[in-house]
Amino acid sequence: MVNRKELQPDESPNARFGERLRRKRDECGWTQDELAERMGYSGTHISAVETGRRPPTPHFAASVDRAFGTGDRFERQSCAARGSALLEGFPEFVAHENSSVEIRLYEVGVIPGLLQTPEYASTLAKSAVERGAITQDEADERVSLVAKRQAAIARPRPPMVLAVLDESCLRRPVGGSAVMEVQLARLIAFAALPNTTLQIAPFSMGEHRPFDLPVTVLTLPNRQLLAYAESAQRGHLDRESVSTSLILTAYHQMQADALSQTASVAMINRLRKGTL
């Protein structure tokens, strides 16, 4: 069992599914490759699901039940995992984010999770509960994950984090003036860190803004690029080198047109003072 990763089933529904899958596989005395052969998947795919890096699809879960002869138990658990407040693809993205050496992010309309204060994150989650979009348990999961993501990148050798925020992120009031004051102060503190840059993409950029939706580009320790983007229904993690390179180029172009960090911090301070 060399390099066998310790599982953390309490981290998410996907992690709980993965832990149960490994436990059942161990009971049968099968390796990941042996289970994969019975299911028609690869051993790498089995490993990714067991460690929570890849969500169990309905087809995958049904294949698990057929391989183990467990009726529909895994299929039902996969339904619970998909009932999570996290978009499909996001848990896998977070696993890569935690080990990245560089994180480039662009956000529209809302402060990104890595920069949110607990009060800001809780306000957004509470609003989603009130709208009936998620349950209270799912809201707690969202807020908890924000804290875990922030803790993961505050490691002894932290990644370089480059953030470009659309001006709408600052203009949208969340939780009232008290919550926004603390949140804006958090952005200024973030900009002062030695491993970060913060820029605002002002409304005046107009059509020169290359992205209409949020996007994140990760650089892994082996220098591979991963791009992550979301729609209202799901998240998508792109590993294809040509498309990720194009996204990175567009990101660099956006940085060139956005406000400098000094000008961005000045804008935030003017908002705090009510002079903008």
N, C-alpha and C positions, 0 to 999 in steps of 0.2 A: 504494500500500500504506500509506496514512495510518492511523495508530493500529493497525497490525497487531501484535497481542500476540505477544511472544516466548514460545514454548512451552518447557516444562520436562519432557521425556519421562521423566526419571529419578524424578519425584515419585511416580508411581503407575502401575499397569497401565492405568487409564483415560487418564492423560496420554500414555502411549505409544501407545495406540490413536488418540487425537486427533492426535498428531503424524504418525502414519502416514497418517491420513485426509487431513490437509492436504497432505502431500507428494504423495500420489497425485492429489489434486484439482489441485494446481499443475502436475503433469506433463501433465494433460489440458487445462490452460488454462481451467478452469471457475471461475466465481465461486461463492461459497456459495449464492447464490440459484439459479444454474443447476444445481448439483448437487441442491439441494433439490427443484427442479421435476422432475428425473428420478426422484427417490426418493419423492416424495409427502410430503415434510416441509417445514418452513419454514426459511428461511435462519437465523433465530434459533436453531433447534434444532441445525442443523449447526454454528454457531459455538460453542454450549455444549458440544457433544461434542468439537470440536477443541481447545478450551481446557481440557478435563478437568472442566468444571463439571457435566456431565451424563453419566451412564454409558451406554455403548452397549448397548441391549437386543438380544436375539436377532433381533427383527424388524428393527430398525434396521440391524444388521450385515449381515443377509441382503439388505436393500435396497441397501446399499453395494456388495456383491459383484455384484448384478444390474446396477447402474449402471455399474460399472467393468469388468464382465466378468472378475472375478478369482476365479471358482470359489467356494470357500468360505473363502478366506484371511482375510477380515475377520471372518467368522462364527467361525472358530476362535480368532482373537485376542480376540474379545469374550468367549469362554468363559474364556480365561485371565484376562481382566480381572475377570470375575465370580468367579473363584477367589481373588480378593484376600481378605485377612482383614478388609477394611472392609465394613461393611454397605451394601447398596444405599441410595443417598440420602445417605450420609455424606460422600463427597467433594464433592458439590455444597454441602452444608451448610458444610463447612470453608472453601470458597471465599468464601462470604458472611460467615462468622465473621471471616475475615482483614480484611475491610473494614468491619466493623460499628463503630458509634460507641458502642453500649451492648450488653452481653451479660448477660442474666439467666439463671441456671442453677439447677436443683434436681436433686440427685442422691440416690440411695438405695443403701446397701450398699457403695459403693466411692467412694474419692476421685475426683472428676472429672479428666479428662485435663489440663485447663488448670492444675490445682493439684498434679498428681502430681510427685514427685521421680523422677529416673531409676531409682533402686533400686526404688521402688514399682512403676513401670510395667514394669520388667524382670521383677519377681517375678510379676506377673499374666500377662505374656506367656509366661514359662517354664512356669507352671502349665498354661496352655492347650495348650502343646506336649506336656507330659507326659500330658495327658488325651487326646491325639490329636485335639483340636478344630481345631488349625491346625498348619502346618508351621513349621520354624525360620525360613524366609525370611519367612513371614507374620508371625511374632512380631517379627522385626527391623523389618518395615514398620510395625507398630503402635507400637513404641518410638520409631522415627524420627519418625513423625507427631506423637507427643506433643511431642517437642522442637521440631518445626517450628511447631506451633500456638502453643506458648508464645512462641517467638521472634517470630512474626508479630504478636502483640498487644503485644509489648514495643517498639513502634515509638515514634518521637519524640512523636507525639500519640496516646497509647494510648487504647483504648476504656474506658468505665466498665464494670467487671465487678462484678456483684452476685451473690453466691453464697449459696444456702441449702442446707445439707447436712443430711440426715436424721441423727439421732444414730447410726444404724447404721453410717454411714460411718466414724465414730470408733471404734466398738466392735469392728468386724471386724478381727481381727489379720491382717496381710499381711506375710509375710517375716520374722516374728519381731520381738522388741523393738527391735533396732537399727534396722531399716528403719522401724518405726512411730515411733520417737523422732525420726528425721530428718524424716519426713513430717509429724508434728504440729508440729514447729518450722517447717516450710515454711508450714503454714496460718497460724501466728501472724505470720510475716513477710509473708504475703499480706495479712492484715488490716491491717497497718500502712501499706500503700501508699496514696498519695493518691487513686488512681483506683479503689479497691475497697471493697466491704463484704463482711463474712462473718458469717453468722448460722447458728445450729444450730436445727433443728426437733426439739425433744426428744420422746422417746417419749410424754411426758405430754400432748402435743397430741391424741393419740388420733384420734378420728373427725373432728376439726376440720382435719386435714391435707387440703388439696384435691386433692393428686396422689398416686396410688399408684405411678406410674412416673416415671423421670427426664424432665425437659422443659427445653428451652432456648428463650428468646425473644430474637431478635436485632433491634436497631434499626439499619437501614441509614442511610447518610448522607442519603438523601432522606426519612428518617423513616418509611419503610415498615417494617412489622413482619413478621418471619418466625418461625414456631414449628417446632421440631424435636423429635420424640419417636421412641423406638425400641421395637420389640418384639424378641423373640429372633431373628426372621428378617430384619427389614429396618428401615431408618430411613424416616421420613416427614417431608418438609418442607412445611409448610402456609403458603400465601401468602394465603389467603382472609381478608379484613379482619375479617369478623364473628367467625369462630372464633378468630383470633389475638387479637382484642380481649378476648374472653371469657377466654382463657388468661392474658392479662396481668392482668386484673382478679383472677382467682383467685390469681395470683402475689403481687399486692399484699396480698391478704387473708392469705396465708400469712406474708408478711414481718411483718405486724402481730402475728400470734400467736407467731412464732418468738422465740427469745431475742435480746436486743440484741447488738450486736457485743461490747460490754464483757463481758456475761455469757457469750457464746459463747467468747471467748478465755479467760475464767476456767475454763470447763468443760474446755477443751483442756489448760490447765495442770494442772488437778487430775488428769486422766487421765495426763499425763506423770509426775506425782509418785506415781501409784498411790493417790490418796486419793478416787477416785470409783468 
